[in-house]
Amino acid sequence: MIVVDVNILAFHFIQGEKTERVKALRAVDAEWVVPEFWLVEFQSILWKYVRFGGMPEGQALDLLDRCRNLIASNENTPVPDRALSDAIAFGISVYDAQYISLAKQLGIACITEDTLLHKACPGLALSINDYIAFRSDRSSLREKRKSYRPGSKRSNPS
């Protein structure tokens, strides 16, 4: 389970240069959590694509429905006091703090491509590539451990 910021959702649904990496992220961890206000941010992104990018309104409405279906049961609310405190402590916007605070509250990573957020919240805010690498490293460690369990068959080097 990971917290994803609204841009990760946009990269997932709007074809672009980061879409393939987001699909790889989804293959590694498909349980995405967002703060409740994600919907307004996603609508704003779609509005910009319609207004300035030439996306037809019908396509934007379809993407909105598809994204809502993906996220439907994975909305969560960070504790408001903590979100404000995190915004102040990390020097980030209250909007960004919603994602960071939710990740802290749930004890999971926040995945974002916002490099300023990576710098402000190291270890909490991870890029897609860093998270995929982290998960790959953990998987390879688990596989290596399996071969050393008591009672496992090992080839005799003699």
Secondary structure, 3 states (H helix, E strand, C coil): CEEECHHHHHHHHCCCCCHHHHHHHHHHCCCEEEECCHHHHHHHHHHHHHHHHCCCHHHHHHHHHHHHHHHCCCEECCCHHHHHHHHHHHCCCHHHHHHHHHHHHHCCCEECCCHHHHHHCCCCEECHHHHHHHHHHHHHHHHHHHCCCCCCCCCCCC
